[in-house]
């Protein structure tokens, strides 16, 4: 590998790792709030981002804490692809969901860059 490629890989690994560490707490708090807190939080997310809310709510276990936190994580991961479904004009909602989504992707990129670094001995 060339020196420039190695420097880019180290920089990329560092930036994605820092963002993953810095933005770890907000998605965790939001997932806990959505799953264990008032149901209005996950119902709002369902109204904004669910493809078929009636089918989703027909499942009797859709409001269990595990199902809620899993749905929240799914919404965070898929947000860049489903953000057009959101009917709210709240820029705060869109920003927080985008930052949460970026966190999940930064964790994935960090792990991949570490694996590549280990493979090439960087």
N, CA and C atoms as a LAMMPS dump frame, in Angstrom:
ITEM: TIMESTEP
0
ITEM: NUMBER OF ATOMS
366
ITEM: BOX BOUNDS ff ff ff
-5.0000000000000000e+02 5.0000000000000000e+02
-5.0000000000000000e+02 5.0000000000000000e+02
-5.0000000000000000e+02 5.0000000000000000e+02
ITEM: ATOMS id mol type element x y z
1 1 1 N 0.846 -1.181 0
2 1 2 C 0 0 0
3 1 3 C 0.886 1.236 0
4 2 1 N 0.434 2.254 -0.707
5 2 2 C 1.21 3.488 -0.766
6 2 3 C 1.074 4.262 0.538
7 3 1 N 2.003 5.164 0.751
8 3 2 C 2.013 5.971 1.969
9 3 3 C 0.759 6.842 2.078
10 4 1 N 0.299 7.364 0.961
11 4 2 C -0.91 8.201 0.945
12 4 3 C -2.141 7.386 1.328
13 5 1 N -2.23 6.171 0.836
14 5 2 C -3.36 5.298 1.171
15 5 3 C -3.352 4.951 2.654
16 6 1 N -2.177 4.697 3.193
17 6 2 C -2.063 4.387 4.622
18 6 3 C -2.483 5.591 5.456
19 7 1 N -2.03 6.782 5.077
20 7 2 C -2.413 7.985 5.818
21 7 3 C -3.916 8.221 5.748
22 8 1 N -4.505 8.006 4.578
23 8 2 C -5.946 8.177 4.432
24 8 3 C -6.691 7.175 5.305
25 9 1 N -6.249 5.935 5.319
26 9 2 C -6.902 4.901 6.118
27 9 3 C -6.831 5.227 7.604
28 10 1 N -5.671 5.692 8.067
29 10 2 C -5.516 6.057 9.479
30 10 3 C -6.402 7.252 9.822
31 11 1 N -6.446 8.249 8.951
32 11 2 C -7.291 9.42 9.185
33 11 3 C -8.775 9.032 9.207
34 12 1 N -9.17 8.22 8.25
35 12 2 C -10.559 7.771 8.167
36 12 3 C -10.937 6.97 9.405
37 13 1 N -10.054 6.076 9.826
38 13 2 C -10.299 5.252 11.016
39 13 3 C -10.41 6.13 12.255
40 14 1 N -9.565 7.133 12.359
41 14 2 C -9.573 8.021 13.519
42 14 3 C -10.857 8.859 13.568
43 15 1 N -11.237 9.436 12.446
44 15 2 C -12.434 10.288 12.417
45 15 3 C -13.692 9.47 12.701
46 16 1 N -13.829 8.324 12.06
47 16 2 C -15.032 7.51 12.302
48 16 3 C -15.055 6.976 13.727
49 17 1 N -13.903 6.632 14.271
50 17 2 C -13.839 6.165 15.657
51 17 3 C -14.178 7.256 16.655
52 18 1 N -13.668 8.463 16.413
53 18 2 C -13.987 9.584 17.305
54 18 3 C -15.474 9.908 17.285
55 19 1 N -16.054 9.946 16.09
56 19 2 C -17.49 10.235 16.015
57 19 3 C -18.298 9.136 16.703
58 20 1 N -17.882 7.889 16.536
59 20 2 C -18.596 6.78 17.177
60 20 3 C -18.54 6.894 18.694
61 21 1 N -17.408 7.33 19.219
62 21 2 C -17.271 7.481 20.672
63 21 3 C -18.024 8.716 21.16
64 22 1 N -17.906 9.814 20.445
65 22 2 C -18.54 11.069 20.879
66 22 3 C -20.063 10.974 20.826
67 23 1 N -20.615 10.389 19.78
68 23 2 C -22.065 10.37 19.601
69 23 3 C -22.686 9.065 20.115
70 24 1 N -22.025 8.367 21.014
71 24 2 C -22.541 7.11 21.539
72 24 3 C -23.733 7.309 22.465
73 25 1 N -23.684 8.319 23.299
74 25 2 C -24.684 8.509 24.349
75 25 3 C -26.057 8.949 23.813
76 26 1 N -26.168 9.925 22.901
77 26 2 C -27.502 10.347 22.466
78 26 3 C -28.389 9.235 21.873
79 27 1 N -27.902 8.371 20.956
80 27 2 C -28.79 7.306 20.479
81 27 3 C -29.19 6.34 21.589
82 28 1 N -28.28 6.104 22.519
83 28 2 C -28.593 5.218 23.636
84 28 3 C -29.703 5.802 24.499
85 29 1 N -29.591 7.078 24.823
86 29 2 C -30.618 7.739 25.643
87 29 3 C -31.952 7.778 24.896
88 30 1 N -31.915 8.089 23.6
89 30 2 C -33.157 8.141 22.833
90 30 3 C -33.803 6.771 22.703
91 31 1 N -33.014 5.724 22.559
92 31 2 C -33.57 4.365 22.482
93 31 3 C -34.198 3.961 23.811
94 32 1 N -33.536 4.299 24.912
95 32 2 C -34.093 3.99 26.228
96 32 3 C -35.361 4.788 26.466
97 33 1 N -35.356 6.067 26.095
98 33 2 C -36.54 6.908 26.271
99 33 3 C -37.706 6.396 25.439
100 34 1 N -37.418 5.968 24.225
101 34 2 C -38.493 5.471 23.36
102 34 3 C -39.037 4.136 23.852
103 35 1 N -38.152 3.25 24.328
104 35 2 C -38.622 1.914 24.698
105 35 3 C -39.191 1.842 26.106
106 36 1 N -38.642 2.583 27.038
107 36 2 C -39.107 2.496 28.425
108 36 3 C -39.904 3.71 28.877
109 37 1 N -39.89 4.756 28.088
110 37 2 C -40.59 5.976 28.464
111 37 3 C -42.015 6.003 27.941
112 38 1 N -42.511 7.204 27.778
113 38 2 C -43.864 7.406 27.273
114 38 3 C -43.966 6.901 25.837
115 39 1 N -45.077 6.26 25.523
116 39 2 C -45.24 5.669 24.186
117 39 3 C -45.4 6.718 23.088
118 40 1 N -45.603 7.981 23.452
119 40 2 C -45.794 9.02 22.435
120 40 3 C -44.554 9.18 21.554
121 41 1 N -43.366 8.869 22.098
122 41 2 C -42.135 9.03 21.324
123 41 3 C -42.068 8.049 20.16
124 42 1 N -42.32 6.774 20.435
125 42 2 C -42.249 5.782 19.359
126 42 3 C -43.458 5.905 18.435
127 43 1 N -44.598 6.31 18.963
128 43 2 C -45.762 6.505 18.102
129 43 3 C -45.526 7.651 17.114
130 44 1 N -44.828 8.697 17.567
131 44 2 C -44.476 9.79 16.659
132 44 3 C -43.54 9.292 15.563
133 45 1 N -42.529 8.51 15.943
134 45 2 C -41.613 7.951 14.946
135 45 3 C -42.354 7.041 13.973
136 46 1 N -43.28 6.244 14.497
137 46 2 C -44.07 5.374 13.622
138 46 3 C -44.887 6.19 12.63
139 47 1 N -45.521 7.259 13.115
140 47 2 C -46.33 8.104 12.227
141 47 3 C -45.473 8.74 11.135
142 48 1 N -44.249 9.091 11.488
143 48 2 C -43.385 9.789 10.542
144 48 3 C -42.689 8.847 9.568
145 49 1 N -42.263 7.673 10.031
146 49 2 C -41.341 6.868 9.24
147 49 3 C -41.827 5.473 8.864
148 50 1 N -42.911 4.999 9.461
149 50 2 C -43.37 3.645 9.146
150 50 3 C -43.984 3.587 7.755
151 51 1 N -43.747 2.484 7.08
152 51 2 C -44.29 2.318 5.739
153 51 3 C -45.782 2.012 5.809
154 52 1 N -46.16 1.093 6.695
155 52 2 C -47.562 0.724 6.859
156 52 3 C -47.852 0.643 8.354
157 53 1 N -48.341 1.729 8.897
158 53 2 C -48.523 1.824 10.347
159 53 3 C -49.623 0.887 10.853
160 54 1 N -50.638 0.618 10.045
161 54 2 C -51.719 -0.268 10.485
162 54 3 C -51.227 -1.696 10.644
163 55 1 N -50.419 -2.16 9.719
164 55 2 C -49.864 -3.51 9.829
165 55 3 C -48.905 -3.59 11.01
166 56 1 N -48.133 -2.544 11.203
167 56 2 C -47.188 -2.505 12.313
168 56 3 C -47.909 -2.595 13.648
169 57 1 N -48.978 -1.861 13.805
170 57 2 C -49.695 -1.828 15.074
171 57 3 C -50.674 -2.986 15.236
172 58 1 N -50.861 -3.808 14.206
173 58 2 C -51.735 -4.965 14.35
174 58 3 C -51.054 -6.084 15.138
175 59 1 N -49.728 -6.042 15.224
176 59 2 C -48.986 -7.022 16.005
177 59 3 C -49.204 -6.719 17.488
178 60 1 N -49.642 -7.704 18.295
179 60 2 C -49.913 -7.418 19.713
180 60 3 C -48.656 -7.083 20.526
181 61 1 N -47.495 -7.434 20.044
182 61 2 C -46.265 -7.185 20.787
183 61 3 C -45.495 -5.963 20.273
184 62 1 N -46.147 -5.129 19.466
185 62 2 C -45.446 -3.99 18.883
186 62 3 C -45.041 -2.939 19.908
187 63 1 N -45.619 -2.979 21.087
188 63 2 C -45.286 -1.984 22.107
189 63 3 C -44.447 -2.566 23.247
190 64 1 N -43.861 -3.743 23.051
191 64 2 C -42.945 -4.261 24.065
192 64 3 C -41.643 -3.473 23.979
193 65 1 N -40.935 -3.328 25.093
194 65 2 C -39.689 -2.534 25.064
195 65 3 C -38.679 -3.037 24.029
196 66 1 N -38.584 -4.354 23.861
197 66 2 C -37.645 -4.887 22.861
198 66 3 C -38.065 -4.479 21.446
199 67 1 N -39.344 -4.585 21.152
200 67 2 C -39.839 -4.231 19.814
201 67 3 C -39.669 -2.737 19.552
202 68 1 N -39.896 -1.921 20.564
203 68 2 C -39.77 -0.472 20.402
204 68 3 C -38.314 -0.08 20.153
205 69 1 N -37.396 -0.6 20.963
206 69 2 C -35.992 -0.23 20.773
207 69 3 C -35.459 -0.773 19.449
208 70 1 N -35.903 -1.944 19.053
209 70 2 C -35.496 -2.502 17.762
210 70 3 C -36.014 -1.636 16.612
211 71 1 N -37.26 -1.191 16.726
212 71 2 C -37.841 -0.327 15.696
213 71 3 C -37.109 1.015 15.627
214 72 1 N -36.766 1.57 16.784
215 72 2 C -36.021 2.826 16.819
216 72 3 C -34.676 2.673 16.115
217 73 1 N -33.971 1.592 16.398
218 73 2 C -32.68 1.361 15.746
219 73 3 C -32.853 1.165 14.244
220 74 1 N -33.903 0.453 13.856
221 74 2 C -34.18 0.281 12.422
222 74 3 C -34.443 1.622 11.747
223 75 1 N -35.208 2.49 12.409
224 75 2 C -35.481 3.814 11.848
225 75 3 C -34.193 4.627 11.727
226 76 1 N -33.322 4.525 12.728
227 76 2 C -32.06 5.273 12.679
228 76 3 C -31.184 4.793 11.523
229 77 1 N -31.073 3.505 11.348
230 77 2 C -30.229 2.963 10.284
231 77 3 C -30.803 3.3 8.913
232 78 1 N -32.105 3.205 8.767
233 78 2 C -32.734 3.398 7.457
234 78 3 C -33.086 4.857 7.164
235 79 1 N -32.865 5.757 8.107
236 79 2 C -33.338 7.127 7.941
237 79 3 C -32.896 7.806 6.647
238 80 1 N -31.65 7.677 6.201
239 80 2 C -31.286 8.36 4.942
240 80 3 C -32.12 7.893 3.753
241 81 1 N -32.635 6.681 3.819
242 81 2 C -33.396 6.124 2.706
243 81 3 C -34.907 6.352 2.84
244 82 1 N -35.383 6.615 4.067
245 82 2 C -36.828 6.772 4.28
246 82 3 C -37.201 8.165 4.77
247 83 1 N -36.268 9.102 4.755
248 83 2 C -36.568 10.437 5.296
249 83 3 C -37.649 11.167 4.51
250 84 1 N -37.904 10.768 3.28
251 84 2 C -38.962 11.405 2.481
252 84 3 C -40.356 11.087 3.018
253 85 1 N -40.468 10.023 3.826
254 85 2 C -41.762 9.67 4.414
255 85 3 C -42.183 10.634 5.512
256 86 1 N -41.223 11.298 6.129
257 86 2 C -41.522 12.182 7.257
258 86 3 C -42.391 13.341 6.802
259 87 1 N -43.467 13.57 7.534
260 87 2 C -44.384 14.653 7.201
261 87 3 C -44.142 15.898 8.046
262 88 1 N -43.33 15.771 9.075
263 88 2 C -43.058 16.911 9.933
264 88 3 C -42.062 17.849 9.259
265 89 1 N -42.171 19.114 9.569
266 89 2 C -41.233 20.102 9.054
267 89 3 C -40.157 20.448 10.074
268 90 1 N -40.106 19.675 11.158
269 90 2 C -39.155 19.949 12.224
270 90 3 C -37.731 19.642 11.783
271 91 1 N -36.897 20.661 11.73
272 91 2 C -35.504 20.453 11.357
273 91 3 C -34.755 19.747 12.479
274 92 1 N -35.211 19.908 13.736
275 92 2 C -34.568 19.224 14.868
276 92 3 C -34.724 17.713 14.742
277 93 1 N -35.937 17.275 14.4
278 93 2 C -36.2 15.847 14.219
279 93 3 C -35.295 15.277 13.128
280 94 1 N -35.247 15.95 12.01
281 94 2 C -34.442 15.457 10.881
282 94 3 C -32.956 15.47 11.209
283 95 1 N -32.489 16.487 11.927
284 95 2 C -31.081 16.574 12.285
285 95 3 C -30.693 15.458 13.257
286 96 1 N -31.49 15.26 14.3
287 96 2 C -31.173 14.222 15.284
288 96 3 C -31.204 12.842 14.646
289 97 1 N -32.198 12.578 13.811
290 97 2 C -32.258 11.274 13.152
291 97 3 C -31.082 11.091 12.193
292 98 1 N -30.677 12.148 11.514
293 98 2 C -29.529 12.06 10.616
294 98 3 C -28.241 11.813 11.399
295 99 1 N -28.058 12.496 12.523
296 99 2 C -26.869 12.28 13.348
297 99 3 C -26.846 10.869 13.929
298 100 1 N -28.009 10.366 14.357
299 100 2 C -28.076 8.989 14.845
300 100 3 C -27.731 8.001 13.74
301 101 1 N -28.237 8.253 12.554
302 101 2 C -27.937 7.39 11.417
303 101 3 C -26.446 7.424 11.091
304 102 1 N -25.876 8.614 11.107
305 102 2 C -24.446 8.738 10.853
306 102 3 C -23.636 7.984 11.903
307 103 1 N -24.121 7.938 13.143
308 103 2 C -23.413 7.214 14.191
309 103 3 C -23.354 5.725 13.861
310 104 1 N -24.479 5.155 13.452
311 104 2 C -24.487 3.726 13.132
312 104 3 C -23.54 3.428 11.969
313 105 1 N -23.571 4.264 10.959
314 105 2 C -22.689 4.046 9.819
315 105 3 C -21.224 4.308 10.172
316 106 1 N -20.952 5.226 11.101
317 106 2 C -19.561 5.461 11.507
318 106 3 C -19.013 4.269 12.281
319 107 1 N -19.856 3.617 13.067
320 107 2 C -19.413 2.406 13.778
321 107 3 C -19.054 1.317 12.768
322 108 1 N -19.896 1.141 11.767
323 108 2 C -19.625 0.137 10.731
324 108 3 C -18.334 0.477 9.987
325 109 1 N -18.17 1.737 9.608
326 109 2 C -16.964 2.145 8.882
327 109 3 C -15.713 2.003 9.744
328 110 1 N -15.842 2.28 11.041
329 110 2 C -14.706 2.133 11.943
330 110 3 C -14.267 0.673 12.026
331 111 1 N -15.22 -0.221 12.193
332 111 2 C -14.894 -1.649 12.284
333 111 3 C -14.247 -2.131 10.987
334 112 1 N -14.809 -1.739 9.857
335 112 2 C -14.245 -2.152 8.566
336 112 3 C -12.832 -1.585 8.397
337 113 1 N -12.629 -0.319 8.757
338 113 2 C -11.296 0.273 8.589
339 113 3 C -10.277 -0.372 9.534
340 114 1 N -10.696 -0.77 10.727
341 114 2 C -9.79 -1.475 11.628
342 114 3 C -9.428 -2.841 11.059
343 115 1 N -10.412 -3.543 10.509
344 115 2 C -10.125 -4.838 9.898
345 115 3 C -9.176 -4.708 8.713
346 116 1 N -9.393 -3.701 7.891
347 116 2 C -8.488 -3.468 6.751
348 116 3 C -7.093 -3.129 7.251
349 117 1 N -6.999 -2.295 8.289
350 117 2 C -5.701 -1.923 8.86
351 117 3 C -4.975 -3.156 9.398
352 118 1 N -5.675 -4.011 10.101
353 118 2 C -5.057 -5.224 10.639
354 118 3 C -4.596 -6.142 9.517
355 119 1 N -5.388 -6.226 8.458
356 119 2 C -5.036 -7.091 7.335
357 119 3 C -3.741 -6.635 6.663
358 120 1 N -3.575 -5.321 6.535
359 120 2 C -2.379 -4.785 5.877
360 120 3 C -1.275 -4.406 6.863
361 121 1 N -1.498 -4.625 8.157
362 121 2 C -0.463 -4.347 9.147
363 121 3 C -0.201 -2.881 9.378
364 122 1 N -1.226 -2.075 9.251
365 122 2 C -1.082 -0.621 9.462
366 122 3 C -1.295 -0.298 10.919
